[in-house]
């Protein structure tokens, strides 16, 4: 569902508490909403959301993972390009080209999301121009997936540790950071991430193999041209070399994907963002509300 605040009617006295309740409720609904609750093609006709109290922009990109019970996701460079079928054989599939492979240790990169402007032109981010200040509600949802840690390059001392084993904590880790970017600034708290104040990157990104999530941001923006986009980054890979009694730790950082003396896939490959959606709801704010 889409929640549309009642707004302010012509001649009505501005009630700050009423306006606040409107936006708090809208944010609550969006926070509890995932892509699985939308009907297919629900957003094709964007004019259905255009009301006198708000303007909505919607951007979306679909990336099929071709996952079945018998195979892992088919990503940027995984093989084979086939999936099990009902005849106990395999069927060929086409690799989806819409995956965004997140660069390793190169900072934040824009995650392209297809946006069609009112004039029919296209872009990979949402842009607009406003003649007055606005309260903007932004919702970003996305799927994140990568290969299993065991597929990536390991050094001999890594052994065959599995999740739950003590040595598993010594594996190198891929940590994802994402954020909503408004006019070139990443909004703090708009995705998994943090500021590195020490040598360790532990706790500063999402280290799991897959994630489906949505993020909401509410911002006051002045009149002018604005740009909203999604950005993502992969932190330098690290591991704990010796955690006997959890005391001695050596953190290694690599700017390239292959660890010296290792075997396996290059770190940072097939770390992808698949389906992603970006919604921007703009509410005209007018003059500053005074206490």
ABEGO torsion letter per residue (X at the ends): XBBBBAEBBBGBBBBAAAAAAAAAAAAAAAAABBAAABBBGAAABAAAABBAABBBBBBBBBBBAGBBAABBBBBAABOBBBBBBAAGBBBBBBBBAABBBBBBGAEBBBBBBBBBBAAGBBBABBBBBBABBBBBBBBBBBBBBBBBAAABBBBAAAEABBBGBAAAAABBBBBBBBBBBBGGBBBBGAEBEBBBABABABGABBABABBBBBBBBBBBBBBEBBBBBBBBBBBBBBBBABABGGABBBBBBBABABBBGBBEBBBGBGBBBBBBBBBBBBBBAEBBBBX
